[in-house]
Amino acid sequence: MATKGRSKGWCNVGWFMVAVILALIVGGVVLMYQEKHKHSDSESPPVSDSPGEVSQKYADALKLSLQFFDIQKAGKLENNKIEWRGDSALDDGKEANLDLSKGMYDAGDHIKFGFPMAFTATVLSWAILEYGDQIQAANQLESAQDSLKWITDFLINAHPKDNVLYIQVGDPVADHKCWERPESMMEKRPLIQVNTSSPGTEVAAETAAALASASLVFKSTDSTYSRTLLKHAKQLYAFADKYRESYSVSIPEVQTYYNSTGYGDELLWAAGWLYHATGDQSYLDFVTGDGKSFANFGSPTWFSWDNKLAGAQVLLSRLSFFGGQGLKSNSDLLEYKKTAEAVMCGLLPKSPTATSSRTDSGLIWVSEWNSLQHPVASAFLAVVYSDYMLTSRTSKFSCDGKSFSASDLRKFAKSQADYVLGSNPMEMSYLVGFRDKYPQYVHHRGASIPADADTGCSDGWKWLESTDPNPNVATGALVGGPFLNETFHDDRNNSMQTEPTTYNSAVMVGLLSGLVTTSSVVKSFT
């Protein structure tokens, strides 16, 4: 009995020990599982530094988009790739003893508007800086850099001395009384400048942003040119900041075409780019100090040639993700990152704070005139932000308590790009030359007139009214886009839907550059 009893007690103790050991093992497994998933909540898998497989669809669209800049070039054309284009505007700037022959016509007419042209350059620079390796994988980097330099050469010459910037070449009223090829222009091309008597903070600051960002693009390939760009950028920013006034107030005539709604966004945008280009703490001090009064924290905005806030917030969030030159603390920058995330939350269709500004098929739709500017620009910001997340291995962000990932942002960006490229109710590509069905009656003077036509200012209107498709294809033009009901009227007189712009093309290049393949973005532009 006693032996039997001892045997039973040993078994009880043994089973108890086994149970304890099993519990410890199970507990350890659970803790390992929880720790693993805790880690995965804060970090995503690493992304390759080298571009992956190239998407041929986006690569083809990127190549086409860049060709539109060749169509828009003014001046003495070098290595001209567009058979129906020739030299034009060779005497631009002569009245001020300047060479302003380069630059680009902004749209379907022949005015050089400095404000949107500078924005075009800034966005092109941003695309190259973030996605240069991906653009190269599609064999388009040289083309992108060439188009950028064609603009920055003009902007440098447009800034002949401190506190003077030429912001417009040509008279829009006289230009719009003509329908002619740029090569045939005989009208006077007057100049408009901003200076200390008639300041223009937003246009000077945007030009500073363009030149500062471009200085980073050319830093490794042409250091002398890069230093020249940066010198002008610093001078223009100082001018913009010291003489604060909107050019729409100083020069009321600019309101008709490119009216500005304010200059605070451009000051932040330019300061952000100059900090990236120089590492100078004073630019960051402005961003985290007085500049916060312009930041509109917590209130998402639409990125465009006029409003740079969303772009500035995404650009400055880069410092929160990766740090910056001499950056001691990024706590003062967190509000920019939070607002950038609010922008992203507004874009994602399943977010609790999703914008209702969409078509039934999901295209972001904000404005009847040039409707594609906002969805393409928004998608560009989304793909950039998603790549910041991937490169920093940030797995998610929150929209009113609901989590979203980098892949959600990329999916949204692709949806907007694919809509533009033909996945829409019209089954039409709004990128001219892409696939078989695209606009044939683009509102563009040069594309609508045969290259061998002997046509001047007043007798060219027959080409506007012609019922025949354009004789020249404006390859790569991103037209204005559909109405809210997703209809599109392909009519040369319908300029709100069929007119392309260089700044539309710039954000399209940025978007396609981000989608053409995948790789981590650089953690520093320098």
KOLDRENVEX-296146 format. One record per residue (C-alpha): x negated, y, z negated. Coordinates in Angstrom, 3 decimals. Each point is the difference from the previous one (the first is absolute). Layout:
- X_Y_Z
...
END
This chain:
- 0.000_0.000_0.000
- -2.787_2.333_-0.971
- -1.949_-0.806_3.182
- 3.087_0.349_2.058
- 0.673_3.335_-1.603
- -3.492_1.283_0.734
- 0.324_-1.109_3.581
- 3.269_1.920_0.415
- -1.519_3.149_-1.546
- -2.982_-0.128_2.346
- 2.330_-0.251_2.994
- 1.929_3.031_-1.154
- -3.191_1.972_-0.415
- -1.275_-1.223_3.383
- 3.112_0.956_1.849
- -0.028_3.338_-1.736
- -3.565_0.620_1.140
- 0.853_-1.028_3.547
- 2.934_2.398_-0.019
- -2.198_2.834_-1.268
- -2.623_-0.666_2.687
- 2.643_-0.154_2.725
- 1.524_3.241_-1.272
- -3.408_1.668_0.119
- -0.583_-1.249_3.528
- 3.438_1.131_1.184
- -0.454_3.314_-1.777
- -3.339_0.472_1.677
- 1.466_-0.766_3.415
- 2.816_2.469_-0.632
- -2.442_2.665_-1.103
- -2.152_-0.619_3.064
- 3.074_0.236_2.224
- 1.138_3.200_-1.694
- -3.468_1.491_0.187
- -0.270_-0.901_3.660
- 3.313_1.609_0.776
- -0.755_2.974_-2.187
- -3.153_0.466_2.084
- 1.919_-0.416_3.249
- 2.500_2.644_-1.106
- -2.763_2.574_-0.162
- -2.173_-1.179_2.859
- 0.532_-1.282_3.520
- -2.405_-2.313_1.796
- -2.976_1.770_1.598
- 0.307_1.185_3.591
- -2.716_-0.546_2.584
- -2.290_2.940_0.746
- 0.003_-0.980_3.681
- 2.999_0.333_2.325
- 2.055_-3.144_0.479
- 1.726_-1.179_3.151
- 1.134_2.871_2.220
- 3.697_0.320_0.756
- 0.087_0.457_3.767
- 3.337_1.788_-0.113
- -1.270_2.704_-2.331
- -3.377_0.157_1.737
- 1.694_0.634_3.362
- 2.227_2.660_-1.552
- -3.009_1.648_-1.664
- -1.877_0.216_3.295
- 3.011_1.599_1.672
- 0.553_2.478_-2.842
- -3.562_1.259_0.268
- 0.397_0.546_3.742
- 2.580_2.689_-0.634
- -2.721_2.211_-1.482
- -1.833_-0.161_3.331
- 3.180_1.204_1.691
- 0.233_2.968_-2.389
- -3.579_1.212_0.331
- -0.662_3.516_1.233
- -3.258_1.376_1.361
- -2.700_-1.494_2.196
- 0.818_-3.694_-0.145
- -2.884_-2.404_-0.558
- 0.281_-3.614_1.143
- 3.608_0.665_0.891
- 2.024_-3.196_-0.263
- 3.331_1.461_1.142
- 0.166_0.164_3.786
- 2.790_2.606_0.068
- -1.742_2.358_-2.427
- -2.725_2.524_0.795
- -1.763_3.003_-1.502
- 2.206_2.698_-1.514
- -0.051_3.033_-2.301
- -3.683_0.571_0.747
- 0.225_3.713_-0.868
- 1.758_-0.453_-3.340
- -1.613_2.265_-2.589
- -1.818_2.157_2.535
- 1.729_3.186_-1.176
- -1.746_-0.474_-3.381
- -3.261_-1.208_1.555
- 0.691_-3.486_-1.291
- 0.196_-3.414_1.631
- 3.395_-1.334_-1.018
- 0.394_-2.126_3.098
- 0.065_-3.311_-1.855
- 2.634_-1.148_-2.461
- 3.294_-1.592_0.957
- 3.433_1.088_1.113
- 2.354_-0.892_-2.816
- 2.865_-1.520_1.980
- 1.597_0.238_3.435
- -0.953_3.650_0.446
- -3.383_1.734_0.178
- -0.447_1.947_-3.221
- -2.806_-0.755_-2.415
- 1.544_0.276_-3.451
- -2.768_-0.159_-2.582
- 2.121_-1.108_-2.955
- 1.288_-3.315_1.400
- -3.246_-0.521_1.936
- -1.999_0.128_-3.228
- 2.424_-2.445_-1.628
- -0.487_-2.327_2.959
- -3.750_0.087_-0.617
- 0.340_-0.602_-3.742
- 2.190_-3.055_0.504
- -2.278_-1.372_2.730
- -2.949_0.397_-2.366
- 1.899_-1.718_-2.803
- 0.845_-2.938_2.258
- -3.631_-0.377_1.073
- -1.305_0.268_-3.552
- 2.398_-2.598_-1.379
- 0.097_-2.331_2.992
- -3.086_0.624_2.089
- -0.997_-3.670_-0.085
- 3.490_-1.047_1.046
- 0.107_2.567_2.801
- -3.386_-1.316_1.119
- 1.370_-3.552_-0.065
- 2.521_1.219_2.578
- -2.823_1.707_1.981
- 1.522_3.451_-0.460
- -2.308_1.755_-2.470
- -1.913_1.972_2.627
- 3.256_1.211_1.536
- 1.336_1.116_-3.383
- -3.195_1.866_-0.854
- -0.092_1.658_3.427
- 3.554_1.302_-0.389
- -0.773_1.276_-3.485
- -3.105_1.854_1.142
- 1.898_1.619_2.876
- 2.163_1.673_-2.625
- -2.706_0.807_-2.545
- -2.190_1.614_2.683
- 2.915_2.364_0.613
- 0.589_0.643_-3.712
- -3.645_0.880_-0.583
- 0.078_2.530_2.842
- 3.315_1.358_-1.298
- -1.795_1.004_-3.207
- -2.626_2.472_1.261
- -0.622_1.659_-3.372
- 1.104_-0.002_-3.627
- 3.660_0.786_-0.580
- 0.965_-0.175_3.675
- 1.704_-2.976_1.621
- 1.650_-0.059_3.412
- 3.175_-2.029_-0.427
- 1.766_0.210_3.353
- -0.910_0.223_3.662
- 2.742_0.887_2.471
- 3.348_1.748_-0.170
- 2.843_-2.455_-0.692
- 2.619_2.314_1.475
- -1.879_0.398_3.289
- -0.975_-3.679_0.028
- 3.587_-1.135_-0.400
- 1.031_2.083_2.994
- -2.152_-2.274_2.159
- 0.116_-3.662_0.958
- -3.433_-0.736_1.431
- -3.042_-2.203_-0.341
- -2.661_1.300_-2.421
- -2.501_-0.018_2.862
- 2.174_2.573_1.821
- 0.444_2.515_-2.832
- -0.558_3.622_0.993
- 1.748_1.740_-2.913
- -1.862_2.048_-2.604
- -1.073_-1.994_-3.045
- 0.046_2.432_-2.947
- -1.564_-0.921_-3.338
- 1.373_0.175_-3.537
- -2.255_0.056_-3.043
- 0.328_-0.022_-3.770
- -2.320_2.257_-1.982
- -0.105_1.981_-3.240
- 2.679_2.399_1.264
- 2.257_-2.773_1.303
- -0.893_-3.084_-2.044
- 1.193_-3.515_0.686
- -0.757_-2.228_-2.946
- 1.632_-3.156_1.321
- -1.618_0.074_3.436
- -3.432_0.909_-1.399
- 0.262_-2.722_-2.664
- 1.195_-2.610_2.511
- -2.912_0.876_2.267
- -2.316_-0.351_-2.999
- 1.493_-3.454_-0.662
- -0.517_-0.968_3.644
- -3.627_1.072_0.051
- -0.830_-1.467_-3.421
- 1.489_-3.387_0.862
- -1.665_0.021_3.425
- -3.346_0.771_-1.649
- 0.315_-3.366_-1.737
- 0.808_-1.751_3.287
- -3.141_1.304_1.713
- -2.307_-0.039_-3.031
- -1.799_-3.223_0.936
- -0.116_0.539_3.768
- -0.660_3.735_0.365
- -1.146_1.547_-3.261
- -0.612_3.435_1.544
- 3.532_0.204_1.368
- 1.342_-1.309_-3.311
- -1.753_2.781_-1.927
- 1.396_2.592_2.405
- 3.516_-1.329_-0.504
- -0.382_0.082_-3.766
- -1.395_3.533_-0.008
- 3.048_1.274_1.880
- 2.325_-2.050_-2.223
- -1.380_1.598_-3.177
- 0.254_3.498_1.454
- 3.550_-0.522_1.179
- 1.122_-1.431_-3.314
- -1.479_3.006_-1.834
- 1.860_2.305_2.409
- 3.260_-1.911_-0.420
- -0.250_0.017_-3.789
- -1.083_3.621_-0.448
- 2.523_1.568_2.387
- 3.163_-1.871_-0.852
- 2.825_0.722_2.390
- 2.034_-2.109_2.369
- -0.716_0.592_3.648
- 3.751_-0.066_0.579
- 0.190_3.175_-2.094
- -3.118_1.668_1.396
- 0.843_-0.837_3.618
- 3.796_-0.406_0.283
- -0.132_-1.014_3.660
- -1.443_-3.414_-0.935
- 3.259_-0.897_-1.741
- 1.688_-0.951_3.279
- -2.147_-3.048_0.642
- -2.063_-1.031_-3.028
- 1.500_1.781_-2.961
- -1.636_-0.825_-3.321
- 2.010_-0.765_-3.126
- -2.912_0.785_-2.319
- -3.746_-0.261_-0.460
- -0.491_-1.734_-3.350
- 0.011_-3.458_1.559
- -2.753_0.962_2.438
- -2.167_1.374_-2.818
- 0.291_-3.310_-1.886
- -0.540_-2.035_3.175
- -3.075_2.016_0.987
- -1.436_-0.072_-3.528
- 0.390_-3.777_-0.030
- -1.860_-0.369_3.272
- -2.735_2.423_-1.023
- -0.538_-1.910_-3.242
- -0.379_-3.226_1.965
- -2.412_1.717_2.390
- -2.116_1.815_-2.591
- 0.525_-1.499_-3.449
- 0.220_3.611_-1.205
- 1.885_-0.012_-3.306
- 1.514_3.449_0.668
- 2.369_-1.476_2.594
- 1.125_-2.644_-2.459
- 0.375_2.645_-2.696
- 2.500_1.763_2.241
- 1.915_-3.223_0.620
- 0.208_-0.802_-3.721
- 0.425_3.617_-1.092
- 1.767_2.851_1.763
- 0.823_-2.182_2.983
- 2.399_-2.080_-2.070
- 2.525_2.815_0.334
- 0.293_-0.974_3.673
- 0.092_-3.773_-0.554
- 3.741_-0.475_-0.545
- -0.702_-3.013_-2.209
- 2.657_-2.688_-0.088
- 1.817_1.303_3.066
- -0.785_-1.953_3.171
- -0.311_1.957_3.240
- -0.318_-0.845_3.695
- -3.466_0.123_1.540
- -0.160_2.204_3.102
- -1.974_2.707_1.795
- 1.701_2.532_-2.296
- 0.055_-1.824_-3.342
- -3.183_-1.793_-1.106
- 1.003_-0.741_-3.616
- 0.666_-3.723_0.444
- -3.239_-0.365_1.937
- -1.940_1.935_-2.647
- 1.482_-2.162_-2.759
- -0.999_-3.213_1.766
- -3.456_1.388_0.786
- -0.538_1.070_-3.628
- 1.300_-3.334_-1.280
- -3.054_-1.485_1.734
- -2.059_1.507_-2.830
- 2.152_-1.777_-2.582
- -0.513_-3.304_1.809
- -3.714_0.304_0.768
- -1.464_2.994_-1.834
- -1.999_2.754_1.654
- -3.277_1.889_0.078
- -0.780_1.296_-3.493
- 3.528_-0.830_-1.161
- -0.105_-0.291_-3.805
- 3.667_-0.719_-0.571
- 2.946_-0.521_2.276
- 2.677_0.527_-2.638
- 0.836_3.392_1.483
- 0.552_-1.667_3.356
- 2.522_-2.571_-1.205
- 2.950_2.278_0.691
- -1.013_0.084_3.659
- -0.120_-3.800_0.043
- 3.379_-0.243_-1.739
- 1.545_2.342_2.546
- -1.615_-1.952_2.840
- 1.683_-3.095_-1.451
- 3.292_1.891_-0.125
- -0.448_0.658_3.723
- -0.582_-3.715_0.570
- 3.047_-0.908_-2.103
- 2.142_2.269_2.157
- -1.162_-1.738_3.157
- 0.595_-3.616_-1.027
- 3.552_-0.977_0.943
- 0.507_-2.302_-3.029
- -1.292_2.519_-2.523
- 2.493_1.412_-2.544
- -1.098_3.464_1.141
- 0.016_-0.735_3.747
- 0.879_2.932_2.209
- 3.302_-0.170_1.828
- -1.549_1.891_2.916
- -0.026_-2.983_2.374
- 1.727_-1.276_3.078
- 2.086_-3.171_-0.200
- -2.997_-1.946_1.328
- -2.303_1.310_-2.715
- -1.925_2.792_1.727
- -0.794_2.913_-2.300
- 1.964_2.875_1.499
- -0.308_3.549_-1.306
- 0.309_2.407_2.898
- 1.935_0.051_3.261
- -2.856_1.813_1.726
- -3.114_-2.154_0.411
- 1.520_-2.713_-2.168
- -2.937_-2.425_0.228
- -2.477_2.298_-1.711
- 1.198_-0.851_-3.505
- 0.327_-3.797_0.221
- -3.378_-0.385_1.679
- -1.720_2.387_-2.427
- 1.675_-1.748_-2.943
- -1.051_-3.412_1.266
- -3.585_1.234_0.383
- -0.050_1.095_-3.648
- 1.543_-3.329_-1.029
- -2.644_-2.085_1.739
- -2.789_2.170_-1.433
- 1.389_-0.329_-3.521
- 0.466_-3.751_0.421
- -3.648_-0.302_0.984
- -1.087_2.030_-3.028
- 1.896_-2.539_-2.090
- -1.528_-2.985_1.773
- -3.555_1.340_-0.131
- 0.300_0.874_-3.703
- 1.773_-3.339_-0.602
- 3.055_1.741_-1.422
- 2.803_-2.522_0.264
- 3.096_2.136_-0.487
- 1.599_3.329_-0.832
- 3.369_0.725_-1.538
- 3.034_1.786_1.381
- 2.386_0.607_-2.896
- -0.912_-3.341_-1.545
- -0.064_-2.052_3.206
- -3.430_-1.154_1.172
- -1.329_0.219_3.536
- -3.257_-1.085_1.566
- -2.377_1.112_2.711
- 1.602_-2.536_2.323
- 3.375_1.726_-0.472
- -1.524_3.268_1.169
- -1.661_-1.668_2.968
- 3.275_-1.675_0.937
- 1.715_3.404_-0.038
- -2.783_1.558_2.102
- 0.294_-2.789_2.556
- 3.773_0.427_0.177
- -0.394_3.656_0.987
- -2.762_-0.738_2.509
- 1.964_-2.859_1.545
- 3.099_2.179_0.306
- -2.017_2.574_1.921
- -1.462_-2.714_2.225
- 3.352_-1.426_1.050
- 1.679_-1.873_-2.863
- 2.959_2.354_-0.005
- 3.599_0.027_1.295
- -1.096_1.663_3.259
- -2.677_-2.702_0.483
- -2.212_2.858_1.138
- -3.577_0.804_-0.885
- -0.243_3.632_-1.026
- -3.723_-0.222_0.704
- -0.329_0.795_3.696
- -1.705_-2.748_1.986
- 0.510_-2.708_-2.599
- 1.812_-3.080_1.335
- 2.454_0.293_2.887
- 2.705_2.303_-1.323
- -1.029_3.480_-1.132
- 1.109_3.611_0.739
- -0.354_0.977_3.644
- 1.023_3.655_-0.290
- -2.432_1.264_-2.632
- 0.277_3.750_-0.619
- -3.541_0.791_1.108
- -0.960_2.463_2.724
- -3.125_-1.761_1.228
- 1.641_-3.420_0.096
- 3.058_1.274_1.873
- -1.811_1.739_2.895
- -1.929_-1.910_2.699
- -3.720_0.657_-0.252
- -0.164_1.148_3.618
- 3.014_2.327_-0.220
- -0.646_3.628_0.902
- 2.173_1.356_-2.776
- -0.312_3.170_-2.046
- 1.817_1.452_-2.988
- 3.450_0.767_1.368
- 0.411_-2.576_2.771
- -0.825_-2.957_-2.237
- 3.425_-0.202_-1.613
- 1.154_-2.387_2.700
- -2.201_-2.625_-1.642
- 1.675_0.515_-3.346
- 3.415_-0.461_1.626
- -1.024_-2.915_2.235
- 1.989_-3.183_-0.488
- -3.050_-2.099_0.903
- -2.137_-1.494_-2.776
- -3.226_1.811_-0.804
- -2.573_-0.594_2.752
- -2.753_-0.186_-2.625
- 0.232_-2.247_-3.047
- -0.796_1.815_-3.257
- -1.668_-3.141_-1.296
- -0.056_-0.249_-3.784
- 2.449_2.829_-0.594
- 2.176_-0.551_-3.047
- 3.262_1.710_0.893
- 2.336_1.715_-2.440
- 2.132_-3.083_-0.563
- 3.569_-1.133_-0.666
- 2.941_1.759_-1.580
- 1.410_-1.210_-3.311
- 2.438_-2.263_1.860
- -3.086_-1.502_1.716
- 0.851_1.211_3.477
- -2.577_1.534_2.295
- 0.664_2.079_3.101
- -2.902_-0.230_2.412
- 0.295_3.445_1.545
- -2.810_2.434_0.762
- 2.172_2.884_-1.219
- 0.607_-1.771_-3.305
- -3.139_1.305_-1.688
- 1.077_-0.893_-3.530
- -0.143_-3.691_0.943
- -2.407_-0.266_2.934
- -2.779_2.485_-0.819
- -3.230_-1.488_-1.411
- -2.465_1.738_-2.313
- -3.635_-0.507_-0.924
- 0.802_-0.072_-3.729
- 2.484_-2.832_0.577
- -2.770_-1.849_1.798
- -2.424_0.632_-2.866
- 2.195_-1.677_-2.613
- 0.759_-2.799_2.478
- -3.729_-0.595_0.436
- -0.350_-0.072_-3.774
- 2.828_-2.495_-0.412
- -1.175_-2.320_2.778
- -3.587_0.156_-1.254
- 1.201_-1.319_-3.334
- 2.045_-2.781_1.579
- -2.319_-1.167_2.780
- -1.735_-2.364_-2.428
- -0.735_-0.286_-3.720
- -3.062_0.825_-2.067
- -0.829_1.901_-3.154
- -0.308_3.768_0.283
- -3.244_1.683_-1.017
- -0.117_1.104_-3.625
- -1.844_3.190_0.922
- 0.026_2.062_3.186
- -3.631_1.057_-0.530
END
